[in-house]
Amino acid sequence: MIKKGTFMLNTRTVLVSSVVAAALALAACSPAQENDSAEKVDTASSAAAKASADKSAEAGSEEHAMGDIHMHDGVVREMAADSDMTAIFGEIHNGSNKDIHVTGFTTSIDAKMNQIHEVVDGVMQEDTDGLMIPAGESVTLAPGGQHLMLMGVAEPVMAGEEVDVTLELEDGTTVDLGAQPVRSMNAGEEGYQDMEGGMAGMSEMPGMADMSEHDHAH
């Protein structure tokens, strides 16, 4: 037989235990706990955002790794079997804080002549003014427009190869644009005149007299 005093003691013990358990449960759901969880979420989100920003910055650094003046989407046209000419296209970006004037260029291709060309009224001619690129802006070299032209190329330039390109500036400095890929491209819609006019004097150069008979297809 259970004594009355013992029963009441056990009942009180159960009640106290229940109250303690409830208090612990409430503490677990307290604002402090919720704040801790929120802080952990915020910390994780901040870390993810920082990682994304760092990755974007790294990509930007790689994109401009060649310096303030660089080329985007550069390509050298594969030479046709019966041609000794090729052209270079792409976008030259001037990321510096000053305007630049490109007056010429050199490449790793063995060519008798390198010229900056433009197309006026459908006719290709030498652009004697060169390329003026204001600070922070770009110039696009494209078929049917301004481009870098190589003539009298000694060895065929084939798709899959790479060509080193260097710009010559008016102030006497040079800019290395790095290696540009050679690809097969369709000819632009340019019309071409003979060596008179835009290429005056070229026929007088050794080995260039017969170039006026070529179609300037590039």
C-alpha positions, 0 to 999 in steps of 0.5 A: 500500500502506497502511503499518501505522503509518498504519493504526493511527493512523487506527484510533485516530482513529476510536476517539477520535471514537467516544468523544467522540461517545458522551460528547456523547450522554451529556451531552445526556441528563444529569440537568442537561439533564433538569432544565432541561427539567423547569424549563421545563415547570414554568415553563410550567405555573405561567404557565398557572395564574397566567393562569387565576387572573388571569382568574378574579379579573378575572371576579370583579371584573367581577361585583362591579363595582357595589359591595359590595351588588349584584343578580344575575339581576335582571329586571323583569316586562313589563307586561300590556296592561291593567295599570298594575303591574309587579314586580322580581325577582332576588337582592340580595347584601350583600357588605359587612361589616355588616347592611343594612335595605332600607326602600324603592326608586326606579326610572327608571319613572314610578310612583305608588307603589313598595312592597316586597311579600311573599306570605303564605298566597297573598295579596300584601301590603306587607312593612312590615318591608322587607328585612333582609340580613345581612352576606355573605348574600343575599335572593331576590326571586321570584314568590310571595315577596318582590319589589319592586312598582311601581303606577300606572305611567304608561307601559307597560314592555316587554320589551327595555327596561332599568330603573334600580333604586336601594335605599333603606336605613334609615340614609338611604343609597342603593345603585345596583343599575344597569340591570335588563332587562325581560322577559316572564314568567308570573304567579306563583301569588299571590292578591291582596287589595284595597287594604285591609289590606296597601295600606291608605290607597292608595285615598285617594291622588290617582289611586289610588282605582280601583286596588282594582278591578284584578287585581294580576297581575304 
